[in-house]
Amino acid sequence: MSLVLASLALLGFWISSLFSTVAMAESTPEVVHLWAGGAPGFESRKDEAEQAKDWWVRNIHNPSITVFRPPGTKSNGTAVLIAPGGGYRELVFNAEGKQAAEYLNGLGVTAFVLKYRLPNAEGSPYSMVHPRQDAYRAMRLIRSRAKEWGIDERRLGMLGFSAGGDLIGQIAYAPSLGDAKAPDPIDRLDGKPNFQILVYPDGKVPETIPADAPPAFLLVATDDEYGCDKVTLDLYQKLRAAKVPVEAHFLGRGKHAFNMGDRSTFSAVNGWPQRMADWLKDSGYLAPRPGK
């Protein structure tokens, strides 16, 4: 009898381990490189290993998107490309990428975290042209696989933190630059977001904002030590002048890089993701996709 019980216990352990392995495999996000053969002009560097430690990722030479999908029954068809910050020197991948993606998944939104090239990293061979190229390519790649990922290509937005917000501005206020004659059909697609979410965005604001700029949600702390509050106010005023729908939140305190707010001692900072969720809902992006 003891041998039978031992055998049953072993079988139970084996089945439990099998299901745990399957569950882990299913929960591992998919990583998709933006170009199969490496970034144009830098193909020889595509196999160089990334560096990651604690909160940052560096040495990105083969740009990619990491796919975070909500449970199939919860998906509403809206998708967001997330650009973490890091001053173009590194990427705050976990706190401004993975955490943001998981929060959006909870709202039924499919999220993609962008690993873009870093022109301000020490010894970098890149200029500001390259992260912009990565962001455009990521948007087009997502649209090219919209059916596969169960998303509505007309409800694809961008979320950026700090330098990631600056990067989104370079896409949101410019033409989509799709090339109808491009050899790669992905490069023929629209690269512009349908909406934008900018959290303590850094960088320069264009002199004028085009009237066809995507609707915007802006958030920053007024004591931001890098002056991102001034950037945000300038952007808000120019969006208003262009009659682009915009909602802005200026928190009384919180400084820079509060990420998803969970580490802050301030309630307003803790609760900022809910303000984003409210805006997404009020804007219709959390409703089930048409035809579902």
Secondary structure, DSSP 4 states (H G I P E B T S, - for coil): -HHHHHHHHHHHHHHHHHHHHHHHHHHSPEEEESSTT-STT-GGGTTSPPEEETTEEE---S-EEEEE---TTT--S-EEEEE--STTTSB-HIIIIIHHHHHHHHTT-EEEEEE---TTSTT----THHHHHHHHHHHHHHHHTHHHHT--TTSEEEEEETHHHHHHHHHHTS-----TT-SSGGGGS----SSEEEES--SPPPSS--TTPPPEEEEEETT-TTSHHHHHHHHHHHHHHTT--EEEEEESS--S--TTSTT-S-HHHHTHHHHHHHHHHHTTTTSPPTT-
